[in-house]
């Protein structure tokens, strides 16, 4: 019997400023991005009554809650990024872990978070 997994995907965005310490280039100077975020969660079973892993509306609300913490901020001034650069890679991991603790139990887990600074630059974080 194959393992069945359903994966839900939500796309959202936020705008913030950051600078990459020790970069030795233009990105070391404070600058901003309109970050695009893709969140994927998954489950191995569906609610028997509704036939869903979780409500998209609930997932969207959780993503908006986490992204609101980052929106219109200088990311370097946040405690989470005081010792590490607020790179797209670190942002993806940060969002992943913030969402993981908010997901409804049981059976809904994080799959991945992707953060894009533009249409051609995407960093994805997942745990195996």
Secondary structure, 3 states (H helix, E strand, C coil): CCCCCEEEEEEEEEEEEECCCCCCCHHHCCEEEEEEEEEEEEECCCCCCCCCCCCHHHHHHHHHHHHHCCCCCEHHHCHHHCCCCCCHHHHHHHHHHHHHCCCCCCCEEEEEEEEEEECCEEEEECCC
